[in-house]
């Protein structure tokens, strides 16, 4: 049995298109595109009440993490840190509430401890640079550096769906 290379498992959630991507990054790079969903994969949560939204998203993301970890493992890598990046806040059932995203992030950070998980909101600055705003959890310096060095590549790869394995998902939410 070979030792697996330590890796960063990155889940990019795209709330406007209700989809997600999973990539792996080694400490020195490169980015390995693993899985993606179809547009609308997260759509069942939209029509639910707040607590049901939280439950659906928690279960869906745990399934995404499991599948991503399996694909990483198949490439002789093992996740040492998980990062969830959101391109926008998740829309909550309660009008005017932005509480869904932080509640989801905090819950998963408390629940998933090994490997540790951190949530960030991706924000574009006026100078077209990308900034990561922490929502919950922590990331150690080595993985933070690997993420920041490879973030532009991960984001660019999302425009090339053929590079990712399409995840098959049961139609029942």
C-alpha positions as CSV (number, residue, x, y, z in Angstrom):
1,X,0.0,0.0,0.0
2,X,1.4,3.4,-1.0
3,X,1.3,6.5,1.2
4,X,-1.3,8.9,-0.1
5,X,-0.2,12.5,-0.9
6,X,-1.9,15.1,1.4
7,X,-4.4,17.2,-0.4
8,X,-6.9,20.0,0.0
9,X,-10.4,19.1,-1.0
10,X,-12.1,22.2,-2.4
11,X,-15.9,22.4,-2.9
12,X,-17.1,25.4,-4.9
13,X,-20.8,26.1,-4.4
14,X,-22.4,28.3,-7.1
15,X,-25.8,29.4,-5.6
16,X,-27.0,31.4,-8.6
17,X,-26.8,28.3,-10.8
18,X,-27.6,25.9,-7.9
19,X,-24.6,23.7,-8.7
20,X,-21.2,22.6,-7.2
21,X,-17.7,21.6,-8.2
22,X,-15.1,19.5,-6.3
23,X,-11.4,19.8,-6.9
24,X,-8.3,18.5,-5.2
25,X,-5.1,20.5,-4.7
26,X,-1.7,19.2,-3.5
27,X,0.5,21.4,-1.3
28,X,2.6,22.3,-4.3
29,X,-0.3,22.2,-6.9
30,X,-1.6,21.2,-9.3
31,X,-5.4,21.5,-9.3
32,X,-7.2,18.2,-10.0
33,X,-10.8,18.7,-11.2
34,X,-12.8,15.8,-9.7
35,X,-16.6,16.2,-9.8
36,X,-19.3,18.6,-10.8
37,X,-23.0,18.7,-10.6
38,X,-25.5,19.8,-13.2
39,X,-27.0,23.2,-12.9
40,X,-30.0,23.0,-10.5
41,X,-28.6,20.1,-8.4
42,X,-29.2,22.2,-5.3
43,X,-32.6,23.5,-6.4
44,X,-34.7,21.2,-4.1
45,X,-33.7,23.4,-1.1
46,X,-35.1,26.6,-2.6
47,X,-38.8,25.8,-1.9
48,X,-38.3,24.4,1.6
49,X,-38.8,26.0,5.0
50,X,-35.7,27.3,6.7
51,X,-34.9,24.3,8.9
52,X,-35.6,22.0,6.0
53,X,-33.3,24.0,3.8
54,X,-30.5,23.7,6.3
55,X,-31.1,19.9,6.6
56,X,-31.2,19.4,2.8
57,X,-28.0,21.4,2.2
58,X,-26.2,19.7,5.1
59,X,-27.0,16.3,3.7
60,X,-26.2,17.2,0.1
61,X,-22.9,18.8,1.0
62,X,-21.9,15.8,3.1
63,X,-22.7,13.6,0.1
64,X,-20.6,15.9,-2.1
65,X,-17.7,15.7,0.4
66,X,-17.9,11.9,0.5
67,X,-17.8,11.6,-3.2
68,X,-15.0,14.1,-3.5
69,X,-13.0,12.3,-0.9
70,X,-13.5,9.0,-2.7
71,X,-12.3,10.6,-6.0
72,X,-9.3,12.1,-4.3
73,X,-8.4,8.8,-2.7
74,X,-8.6,7.1,-6.2
75,X,-5.8,9.5,-7.2
76,X,-3.6,8.5,-4.3
77,X,-4.4,11.6,-2.4
78,X,-6.0,12.0,1.0
79,X,-7.8,15.2,2.2
80,X,-6.0,16.9,5.1
81,X,-8.2,20.0,4.9
82,X,-11.6,20.7,3.3
83,X,-12.5,24.1,2.1
84,X,-16.0,25.1,0.9
85,X,-16.1,28.2,-1.2
86,X,-19.4,30.0,-2.0
87,X,-19.6,32.3,-4.9
88,X,-22.6,34.0,-3.3
89,X,-24.8,33.6,-0.2
90,X,-27.4,30.9,-0.2
91,X,-30.9,32.3,-0.4
92,X,-32.9,31.6,2.8
93,X,-36.6,30.8,3.1
94,X,-37.1,33.6,5.6
95,X,-37.4,36.9,3.7
96,X,-34.5,39.2,4.3
97,X,-32.6,36.5,6.2
98,X,-28.9,35.9,5.4
99,X,-28.7,33.4,8.2
100,X,-28.8,30.2,6.1
101,X,-25.2,30.4,4.8
102,X,-23.5,31.1,8.2
103,X,-25.7,28.5,10.0
104,X,-24.8,25.8,7.4
105,X,-21.1,26.7,7.6
106,X,-21.1,26.8,11.4
107,X,-22.9,23.5,11.7
108,X,-20.6,21.6,9.3
109,X,-17.5,23.1,10.9
110,X,-18.7,21.8,14.3
111,X,-19.8,18.4,13.0
112,X,-16.9,17.6,10.6
113,X,-13.6,17.7,12.6
114,X,-11.3,15.3,10.6
115,X,-10.2,16.6,8.3
116,X,-11.0,20.1,9.4
117,X,-13.3,22.2,7.3
118,X,-13.4,25.9,6.6
119,X,-16.0,28.0,4.7
120,X,-15.3,31.2,2.7
121,X,-17.3,33.6,0.6
122,X,-15.6,34.5,-2.7
123,X,-15.8,38.2,-3.3
124,X,-14.6,40.2,-6.3
125,X,-13.0,43.5,-5.6
126,X,-13.2,46.6,-7.8
127,X,-9.7,45.8,-9.1
128,X,-11.0,42.4,-10.3
129,X,-9.0,40.6,-7.6
130,X,-10.6,37.8,-5.7
131,X,-10.9,38.0,-1.9
132,X,-11.9,35.1,0.4
133,X,-14.1,36.2,3.3
134,X,-14.0,33.7,6.2
135,X,-17.5,32.4,7.3
136,X,-16.6,29.6,9.6
137,X,-13.7,27.2,10.5
138,X,-10.0,27.7,10.0
139,X,-7.4,26.7,7.5
140,X,-3.8,26.2,8.3
141,X,-1.1,28.3,6.6
142,X,0.1,25.6,4.2
143,X,-3.4,24.9,2.8
144,X,-4.3,28.6,2.8
145,X,-1.3,29.3,0.6
146,X,-2.1,26.4,-1.7
147,X,-5.7,27.6,-2.0
148,X,-4.8,31.2,-2.8
149,X,-2.1,30.2,-5.3
150,X,-4.6,27.9,-7.2
151,X,-7.9,29.7,-6.7
152,X,-7.9,31.5,-10.1
153,X,-7.2,28.1,-11.8
154,X,-10.1,26.4,-9.9
155,X,-12.5,29.2,-10.9
156,X,-11.3,29.1,-14.5
157,X,-11.8,25.4,-14.7
158,X,-15.5,25.7,-13.8
159,X,-15.9,27.2,-17.3
160,X,-14.7,23.9,-18.8
161,X,-17.3,21.4,-17.8
162,X,-15.7,18.6,-19.9
163,X,-12.7,18.6,-17.5
164,X,-14.9,17.4,-14.6
165,X,-16.7,14.1,-14.0
166,X,-20.4,14.7,-13.9
167,X,-21.9,13.4,-10.7
168,X,-25.0,11.3,-11.1
169,X,-27.6,12.1,-8.5
170,X,-30.9,10.4,-7.7
171,X,-33.7,12.7,-8.8
172,X,-35.3,12.4,-5.3
173,X,-34.0,15.2,-3.2
